[in-house]
Amino acid sequence: MSIREIARWWPLVVAVTLIAVCGGVWSSSRHVSTYTATTRVVLATLPQWEDTFIGTSLLHESGDVERTTATAAAILSSRRAATLAAEYLGGDWTPDSVAEAVKVAPLQDANVIEIVAKARQPALAAKIAEGYAKATMQDRWRTISAELDKRIAAMSAEIAAGPPDSSHVRDAYTALRTIQLIRSGDFDPTMKIDSTSAPVEVAQMSTMSTAAVAAAGGLCVGVFAAIGAALLRRRMGQPAASSPQHSAAAAGLSSNRGR
């Protein structure tokens, strides 16, 4: 197949390219702005050797920052977290819509978890991010506080039953005071909401860039369409077009035969 055969289908190439450009520009003009807001949760894990809070949900170091943050991120990105956030936000929010609007991920090489929420309004994006963090933190503290209450009751009974002058009782009393101090704080000291960033608009491709990309794609499709059309006509035994010189030569040959 020659380039001339393909070139004869230039109207098809132009048409496909124009359609692609118009579609890209129309799509870009109808784009709805999206905003994101990020709430940061800071981890202040307990040492590995610490045993006062063993048996509770307070976070302990794992010896690996990435593993620790991944564990915390898994807690915050669970189905239960999405359900709690939906209940906290109210309205038409469901666990599925919350999960679609929120992304939870650990910040690399840092004891920080980022809760990124997206929405069409900047204020709503911030509300979702903050609401998600607050809902999960409140539920987490309810669990931890119940665990601490049980620990306080058990240690108080142990102290009351032991000899007051024993070192074991004195150590237990010191640990009890520490647990009571954490319990009175009414928040998880190992996982705290730090801040929420100002909402930012998600960057989108400009109309000119969109048109350029669409034109390039349309041109490629148009060329392939022209090649396909030329091949189809060749297989059907119908040349795309006869040149004037070929027609004149054919007419002359017929005339000579007639003589």
C-alpha positions in Angstrom: 0.0 0.0 0.0 1.4 3.4 -1.0 1.3 6.6 1.0 -0.7 8.1 -1.8 -3.6 5.7 -1.2 -3.7 6.5 2.5 -3.4 10.3 1.8 -6.5 10.2 -0.4 -8.4 9.5 2.9 -7.2 12.8 4.5 -10.8 14.0 5.1 -11.4 11.0 7.4 -8.2 11.8 9.3 -9.2 15.4 9.7 -12.7 14.5 10.8 -11.5 12.1 13.5 -9.0 14.6 14.8 -11.5 17.4 15.0 -14.0 15.1 16.8 -11.3 14.1 19.3 -10.3 17.8 19.9 -13.9 18.9 20.3 -14.6 16.1 22.8 -11.5 16.9 24.8 -12.3 20.6 25.0 -15.9 19.9 25.9 -14.9 17.4 28.6 -12.3 19.9 30.0 -14.9 22.7 30.1 -17.3 20.6 32.1 -14.7 19.5 34.7 -15.8 20.1 38.3 -13.1 21.3 40.7 -12.1 18.8 43.4 -10.5 19.8 46.7 -8.5 17.8 49.2 -7.8 18.4 52.9 -5.4 16.4 55.0 -5.6 15.6 58.7 -2.4 14.4 60.4 -2.4 11.9 63.2 0.9 11.8 65.1 2.1 8.6 66.8 3.9 8.7 70.1 4.5 5.0 70.7 5.4 3.5 74.0 8.9 1.8 74.3 9.1 -1.9 73.5 10.3 -2.7 77.1 7.4 -0.9 78.7 5.0 -3.4 80.5 2.7 -1.1 82.5 0.2 -1.0 79.6 0.7 -4.5 78.3 -2.7 -5.9 77.4 -4.1 -2.6 76.2 -4.6 -1.2 72.8 -2.0 1.6 73.3 0.6 1.5 70.6 4.1 0.1 71.4 7.2 0.4 69.3 7.8 -2.5 67.0 11.5 -1.7 66.3 10.6 -0.6 62.8 9.0 2.8 62.1 7.4 1.6 58.8 5.8 -1.4 60.5 4.5 0.7 63.4 2.9 3.3 61.1 1.5 0.6 58.8 -0.2 -1.0 61.9 -1.7 2.4 62.9 -2.8 3.1 59.3 -4.5 -0.3 59.1 -6.5 0.6 62.2 -7.6 3.9 60.7 -8.4 2.5 57.3 -10.6 -0.4 58.4 -14.2 -0.9 57.5 -15.2 -0.1 61.0 -13.4 3.3 60.7 -15.4 4.1 57.6 -18.7 3.1 59.4 -17.9 5.2 62.4 -17.0 8.2 60.2 -20.3 7.9 58.3 -22.2 7.9 61.6 -20.2 10.9 62.8 -20.8 12.9 59.6 -24.5 12.0 59.4 -26.7 12.9 56.5 -26.4 10.7 53.4 -23.0 9.4 54.3 -22.4 5.7 54.1 -19.4 3.5 54.8 -18.9 3.1 51.1 -19.1 6.8 50.3 -16.7 7.6 53.1 -14.2 5.0 52.0 -14.4 6.4 48.4 -13.8 10.0 49.7 -11.0 9.2 52.2 -7.5 7.8 51.7 -5.4 6.8 54.8 -1.6 6.3 54.4 1.5 6.5 56.6 4.0 9.3 55.9 7.3 7.8 54.8 10.0 7.7 57.5 7.9 9.5 60.1 5.5 8.5 62.9 2.6 10.3 61.1 -0.5 9.0 59.5 -2.3 11.2 56.9 -6.0 11.1 56.4 -6.7 12.7 53.0 -10.3 13.6 52.1 -11.6 14.8 48.8 -14.8 16.7 48.0 -16.2 19.3 45.5 -16.3 22.0 48.2 -13.2 22.9 50.2 -15.0 23.2 53.5 -16.5 19.8 53.0 -13.1 18.2 52.3 -11.8 19.6 55.6 -15.0 18.5 57.5 -14.6 14.9 56.2 -10.9 14.6 57.1 -11.4 16.0 60.6 -14.6 14.0 61.1 -13.0 10.8 60.1 -10.1 11.4 62.4 -12.3 12.4 65.4 -14.7 9.5 64.9 -11.9 6.9 64.9 -10.0 8.4 67.7 -13.1 8.6 69.9 -14.0 5.0 69.3 -10.4 4.0 69.9 -10.4 5.8 73.3 -13.6 4.1 74.3 -11.9 0.7 73.9 -8.7 1.8 75.6 -10.5 3.5 78.5 -12.4 0.3 79.2 -9.2 -1.7 79.2 -7.6 0.8 81.5 -10.5 0.7 83.9 -10.2 -3.1 84.1 -6.4 -2.8 84.7 -7.0 -0.2 87.5 -9.5 -2.4 89.2 -7.2 -5.5 89.1 -4.2 -3.6 90.3 -6.1 -1.9 93.1 -7.3 -5.3 94.3 -3.8 -6.6 94.1 -2.4 -3.7 96.1 -5.1 -4.0 98.8 -4.4 -7.8 99.2 -0.6 -7.5 99.5 1.7 -6.4 102.3 2.0 -2.6 102.2 5.8 -2.6 102.8 6.7 -5.1 100.0 8.6 -3.8 96.9 6.1 -5.5 94.7 3.2 -3.5 96.2 5.2 -0.3 95.9 6.0 -1.0 92.2 2.4 -1.9 91.6 1.3 1.4 93.2 3.6 3.4 91.0 2.3 1.6 87.9 -1.3 2.2 89.1 -0.7 5.9 89.4 0.7 6.0 85.9 -2.4 4.2 84.5 -4.7 6.5 86.4 -2.9 9.5 85.0 -3.4 8.3 81.4 -7.0 7.3 82.1 -7.8 10.8 83.4 -6.5 12.4 80.2 -9.5 11.1 78.2 -7.4 10.7 75.0 -5.0 8.2 73.5 -1.5 9.5 74.1 0.0 7.2 71.6 -2.1 8.3 68.6 -3.2 12.0 68.6 -4.8 14.3 66.0 -2.2 16.9 65.1 -3.7 19.3 62.5 -5.8 19.7 59.4 -4.3 21.4 56.4 -6.1 24.1 54.4 -8.0 22.6 51.5 -6.3 22.7 48.1 -7.7 22.3 44.7 -6.6 19.2 42.8 -4.5 20.2 39.8 -6.1 19.5 36.4 -4.8 19.7 32.8 -5.4 23.0 31.1 -7.8 23.2 28.2 -5.0 23.9 25.7 -3.1 20.8 27.0 -6.2 18.7 26.8 -6.8 19.9 23.2 -3.2 19.1 22.2 -3.4 15.6 23.7 -6.7 15.0 22.1 -5.4 16.2 18.7 -2.4 13.8 18.9 -4.6 10.9 19.8 -7.2 11.8 17.2 -4.6 12.1 14.5 -3.2 8.6 15.3 -6.7 7.1 15.3 -7.5 8.9 12.1 -4.4 7.6 10.3 -5.2 4.0 11.4 -8.8 4.5 10.2 -7.5 5.8 6.8 -5.2 2.7 6.5 -8.1 0.5 7.4 -10.4 2.1 4.9 -7.8 1.9 2.1 -7.2 -1.8 2.8 -10.9 -2.5 2.9 -11.4 -0.9 -0.5 -8.4 -2.8 -2.0 -9.7 -6.1 -0.7 -13.1 -5.4 -2.3 -11.4 -4.8 -5.6 -12.4 -1.1 -5.7 -9.4 1.3 -6.0 -9.7 4.3 -3.8 -9.6 6.6 -6.9 -8.3 6.5 -10.5 -5.7 9.2 -11.5 -6.4 11.3 -14.7 -3.3 9.9 -16.3 -4.4 6.3 -15.7 -7.9 7.0 -17.1 -6.4 8.6 -20.3 -4.1 5.7 -20.8 -6.9 3.2 -20.4 -9.1 5.2 -22.9 -6.3 5.2 -25.5 -5.7 1.5 -25.2 -9.4 0.8 -25.8 -9.4 3.1 -28.9 -6.4 1.3 -30.4 -8.0 -2.1 -29.9 -11.2 -0.8 -31.5 -9.2 0.0 -34.7 
